[in-house]
Amino acid sequence: MAKGFGRVKRRRENLEASMDRLSLLNTLIPWEVFAESLGQLETKERKSRAGRKPIDRLQLS
């Protein structure tokens, strides 16, 4: 087991047990609906493979 993994797992369990509002939003909002419109946004062409990898646009919202 990786160091610190147990703390993360316990933290997530505690948040879910206390009715974390973000978890509630994830069940109420169909995020896939936004994926199509976000996919239509113009993306810049990468000049090289250096630097940070692209982040999923749905995560950025």
N, C-alpha and C positions, 0 to 999 in steps of 0.2 A: 504494500500500500504506500502510495506517495505521501511524503511528509505534508501534513496540514490538510489532507483530503477529508479526514474525519470532521474537522472543524467546519469545513464548507458544507458538508452533508448535514451536520447538526443544525447549522445556521439556516439552511434551506428548509429543513423540516420544521424548525421553530417559526419561520416566516409563514409557511403554508398552514401551520396549525393556528396561527393568530389571524387568519383570514387576510393575508397580504393583499392589498388592493391591486397590485400589478397582476397577481395571479387571477384575480377576479376579472380584470379587464381582458386578459388573454382568453378567458372563456366566453366573454360577451362580444368581443370584436372579431369579425372575420378578416384577419390581416391579409389574407390572400387576395381580397378584393383590391387592395391598394397596389399589389405587385405589378399588375398589368400597366397601370398608369405611370408608376415609377419606372418601369422598363422602357417607356417611350421617351424618357428624358435623354438628352444628348450626352454621350460620354466622350471624353477626350481619348484619343488614341495614345497608347503608351509608346514612348520613344525607346525605352529599354526595359529590361527586367529588373533593374535596380530599384530600390526603394520599397515602400510599403505595398503590399498586395491590395487590390481593390476590395472594398468592404461592401457587403450586400446592402443595397439601397433600402430595403425594408427595415434593416437593423438601424440605419441612420435616422429614420423617421421618428 
